[in-house]
Amino acid sequence: MVPTACGTDDDRLVSLGDAFELPRDARVRDTAGPGSLLSRVEWEHADGSTATWESRPARKRGFVEVVREGTVTRIFARPAVAVRLRRCNDISGVSFFLGGALFTVGALLAQYDGAPLPVIDRTFLIGGFWFSLGAYAALVQELNSPRRIGDDGALVARPWRWWAYEPNRPGWVAAFVLFCGTLAFAISLVDAFVSDLSARQVDRLVWAPEVVGCILFLVSGHVGIMEVCHGRFRVLGSSLGWWIVVVNQVGSWLFMLSGIAAFVRPVTGEAISVGVVNWGTAAGAACFSAAGLAQLFERPAVAPPAGRDPDAAPAGEQVDDVTEERSGPR
């Protein structure tokens, strides 16, 4: 949601919807995000300091950056908030790692006839469960991400929620669409256990929900990339979050390729290309598994160490004395 302002230039009120609640003395300097979705807000305080909220770092790492007198410091989430964010992140990362690993194993078993078909189907079904759990954990993490700077100067979240409708947040859109994609895959995986299906029935009950899931994965991945890049694709090689969403999107395209190749032609009763189906699934799942493992390293510190912040950097040039900040700008 694009911020709206009202009042005079000297007393401007800013509404950011569900994105982030700014301090009372804040004056918005810049905003960015994909379309009407807000992923970045920069504001200025009366003392001249500036702060920047970015949706993914706030959700995944639990901090907001502040620039005061040329030095970048960070406002961290309260310990209880950081612990909850970390747990959600770990559950999501481990789940995607396991789901991707099982999909890879299932595809390789299918390619080399390494197991009976029921065993392969069960492998995919269990992997699908982990994919769904990972997507839901990511959604819960987004719902409970920090929303404002508390009176103690730390980032605070709203009361714990298992569900909420927040379509103006790119993180929510990406996680929700991804979760819906895993449910579409689940329909396909369950229908695969039905025997004695004709070619048209296979396409309707198994192939169609699979392709819907692939499309939803691609939409989710696109929103995720635009969230990290704030509306326009850029190469951010130093950003772990950028690598995670890009690798996931590569996996989604491989899933799409596999899904198209899985179409059963009614005339022959055979898939377009079994090899593309298996290898596309294996490679795409490996991407999600690798990204899930990398996600374990993109999480908030439960208790930020006192003293120097090794990740902080001054605005414009490097300085030797950079300290973490546990209180908000005043």
N, C-alpha and C positions, 0 to 999 in steps of 0.2 A: 504494500500500500504506500503510495507516495505521500509524504508528510503534507499536512495542510496547516496554514498559518492564519491567525486572525489577530486583530488588535493593531496597535501602532508599531512603527519600526523599533521603538525603544522598549516596548513591552509586548513581545510576540509570544503567543502560545502555540505550541507545536504538538500535533497529534500524529503518533506513529502507529496507530492501531494496536495490533497484538505484537508488534516487533520488539520494542524496547521502550521503557518509560524513562524519559530523560529527566535529569535534575532540574529544579525550578529555574536556576539561573542559566540554563543552557540555551544557546542560540545555534540553530542548525547552520552549518557551513556547506555541507555537501551530502548527497545521498546517491546510492547506486543499487542496481539490482536488475534481474531479468524481468522486463515488462513492468507490470504493476506490482511485482513482488519485491520486497525490500530486503537486501542482504548486507547493506553497509550504510552506516550513518556516522558522519563526523560532526561534532559540535564544539562550540567554544564557550568557556566560562568567563565570568567577569574579571578574573585575575589574569586572563590572557592564555591560560592553558587550554589545550584541545584534547579531546578524547575521541576514540573511534571504536564503534561497536561493529563487529562483523559476525554474521549469524553462525557460520560454521565454527570459527575459533571459540566463540562464546559457548556453543553447545558441546563441542568436542574437547576443548582445552580449558574452558571455564575461566576466561579472562577477557578484559577490555583494556586496550592500550591508551595511555595518557602521555601527552607530550608537554613538558613544562621546562622552560628555559633550555631548550635544545636537547633534553634528555627524555628518552622513552622509558616509562615505567608501566607496570601492570597492576590493575585492580583484579584481584582473584575472587573466586566464588567462596562463600562460606564453606567450612569443612564438611558440614552435613550435605550441602548441595553437591560439592565436589565428589563425595563418596557415592551418592546416588547416580550422578552422571557417569562416574567411572564404572560402576556395576552394570549399568545399561550398556555402556560402550563395550565392556568385556563380553557380556552375554551375546551382543550382536556380532562382534568380531569372531568369537569362537564358533557361533552358530553358522555363520557364512563359511568359515574355514571347513567345518565338518560337512555342511551341505555340499560345498563345492568338491570336497574330496570324495564323497560318496557318489556324486554324479560322474566324476571322472572315472572312478572304479567301475561303475555300472556301464559306462560307455565303452570302456576298454574290454570288459567282459563280453559285451555284445559284439564288439568288433572281432574278437578272437574266439568266440564261442567257448568262453571259459567257464560258463555256468549255465544251468537250465534257465529257461525264460522266466519262470516264477521267481527264482532267486534274483535275477536281474531287475525285475519289476519291483520287488521288495526293496532292493538297494536304492532304486530311484525314489520310491515312496518315502523311505526314511530320510533320504537326503532332502526331499521336498519339505518334510516337517522342519528340518533345521533351517532351511531357507525362510520359511514362514516365520519361525521364531526370531531369526535374525532381523527380518524386516520389521516385525512388531516391536522388538526391543529398540530399534532405531527410531521408530515412531514415538515410543514412550520417552526416550531420551530427548527428543525434540520438544515434546509437550512440557517437559519439566526443566528446560534450559533456563538459565538466568534471564530475568526480565527487567531488573532495575538495580540501582545502587542503593543499598540499605543505609540506615542511619549510622551503622558502624563502619561504613565505608567499603564494605564487601559486597559482592554481587549476590543477590538473593533471587529465589524462584518463587513461584506461586505454590499454594498447597498441592500436594502430590495428586496427579491425575493419570488415570489409565486410558482416558479417551477425551478428546475435545475436537471441535471442528474449527480449524484455523487455516483456511485456504489462501490467506494473504501472506503466509510465511513460506519461502521456498523450501526450507528444510522439511516442513510438514507435507507439502505437496509431493516432494521427492519420496519421502518415506511412505506416505499413504498409497501413492500410485504403485510403488514397489511391492508393498504388502498385498495390494489387490492383484498384482501380477503373480505373486507366489500362490494366491488362492486359485487363480486360473490354471496354473501349472498343476495344482493339487487335483483339480477336477480331471485333467488329462491323465494324471498318474493313477487315479482311482479307476477311471474308465478303462485303462489298459488291462485291468484284470478281467474284464468281461470277455468271455470266449465266444467263438463262432460268429464273429461280426463280419459283415460284408465290407467291401472296400469303401463304399459310400458311408456306412455306419462308422467305420474307423475314422474317416475324414471328419465326420460330424461330431463324434463323441471324444476322440482323442486328439486329432490334429487341430481342429478349430480352437479349442481352449488353449492348446499349446501355443499357437500363433498369437492369440490374444495376449497371453502372458508375455511372449517375446516383445510385442509392441509396447506393453505397459512398462517392461523393463527398460526399453529404449527411451520412452518418455521420461521415466524417473531419472535415468542417467543423464539425459540432456538437462533437466532442471538442476540436478546436482552439479554439473559442470558450470552452468550459468551462475549458480549460487557462489561457487568458489571464485569464478572470474568476474562476478558482479555485472553480468549482463552481456558481455562480449568475450568470445573465446580468446584466451591468451595462454602462452606457454609459461607456466610458473614452476620451473624445474626444482626450485628450492622448497616448494610447499608439499609436504607429505599428503595433505588433504587433496591437493590437485592430482597427485599420482594415483591415489585411491579411487577417486571418481572416474578418472580416465581409464584405468585398468578395468574397472567394473563396466564401463561403457564398451570397451573392446570385447569383454565377455558377453555383453548383451547382443552385440552385432554378430558374434559367433553363434550364439543361441538362435538368433533370427535366421542365419544362414542354414543352420541345422534344421530349424523348423520348416523352412520352405522345402528343403530337400526331403522332408519326411512325408510330404503329400503322397498319398497312395492313389495311383492312377487306376480308375475303374476298369479300364480295358485290360490291363495286365495284372492288377491286384498287387502290384509291387510299388515300393517307395521310389521316388525319383532317383535317389542315390543313398544307399545304406552307408557307404563309406563316409560321405559328407555328413550324414546324420550323426554317426558315432564320433568321428574326429572333431566335428564342430562342437558337439556337446562336451567332449572331453576337454578341449582347449578352452572353451568358454567357461566351464566349471572351474578349471584350474585358475583362470583369471579371478573369479570370485573368491576362490580359496586363498590365493595370494593376497588379494586386497583385504580379506577378512583378517589375515594374520598381521598385515601392516596396520590395520585399524587398532590393534592392541597397543600400538606405540603412539597413537593420537588420542590421548586421554588426559584429563586434568590431574594435576598434582593434588593429592589429598591435603597435604600441609606444605605450602610453598616454603622453601628454605629462606631463612633470614639472610640479609646481606645482598650480595651481587646477584642479579638475574642474568644467567649465562645467555639467555635468548634475547635479552633486551638490546636495543641499539639506539643511539641518539638520532635525532632528526637532522640529516644532512651530513654528519661526519661521526667517526668513531670517538668515543670518550672512554676514559679509564675507570671512572667511578659511576657505575649504574646500579641503583638499588631498587629493590622491589618496594611497592607501595601498598599498604594495607588499608588505606583510607582514600575516599574519593576526593576529587578536586573541589576546592572551595573558592 
